[in-house]
């Protein structure tokens, strides 16, 4: 179901990349945060009458929990000649918001010939994570050991579909910590668009020239509290893609020392399922080399996970010297499930050691 609400734009609260957060007044007189994407609804003035989708906002959900500007009928963007556009990949397909993009891998792309028969990542390290919040921590760990490494982020479609929703990606691009964002599947709005994770990874290697790729869903992890009902199973599928294409898969563990839910305390069941059951190819599993009680517990959980796969997953102990400072110096705020670095340090350190391990596997040019 969708809850439609008419509203009037009061003004701009903030903006980043191609997204604008407005204050919008509902007919009830209440003011809500309303997110508009410039390439869909343009840049709206105060007083503009808009149609909002408030479904997730009214339910108080974390995933999708803001009002979305669907249309501003009196302030439509200028028409364009879609027939003159080279791309024909449609994303968010068969929804009212479907958009057409130029895929890096499609026939109209200047990179089509480069990717047409491409089949090898040449040993490129590929760090896979469940949560979008791991992205800056992974890159912080990577840059602490390899400050000049070129990093591509392959954004899958398990969370937000528009890349412009992510302030993290915007901030990492502006700070030059991220060379490119590649949106795959139904996700869109990256520097490059690709049909799936496989061609997204190949584009990271061959088009971007990345030393390391990081694969994770966009913001807005979806979970149901069941063994299999969560969007992070795609992390296991990304490990498979990296392995099949001759990359070096690195499974970044989802860990928490502050989550009140037992299934996510220590090593999350999401990582255990995605890497232990969904992934089918060899991968490294980095863990922080720490002596703190919970870190030792996570180490034992990760060891049990690796042992359960008969050697397919390999535990890698990674030192943490310098990583606290590296994480505090990230150009974007660190936040996972609403918790910052000091609230859930082990979560971010575990992501950072995956990045540090990737740095040790970078192939010389």
Secondary structure by P-SEA (a helix, b strand, c coil): cbbbbbbbbcccccccccbbbbbccccccbbbbbbbbccccccccccccccccccccccccccccbbbbcccccccccccccccccccccccccccbbbbbbccccccccccccccccccccccbbbbbccccaaaaaaaaaaaccccbbbbbbccccccccccccaaaaaaaaaccccbbbbcccccccccccccaaaaaaaacccccccbbbbbbccbbbbcccccccccaaaaaaaaaaaaaccbbbbbbbccccccccccccccaaaaaacccccccbbbbbbbbcccaaaaaaaaaaaaaaaaacccbbbbbbbccaaaaaaaaccbbbbcccccccccaaaaaaaaaaaaaaaaacccc
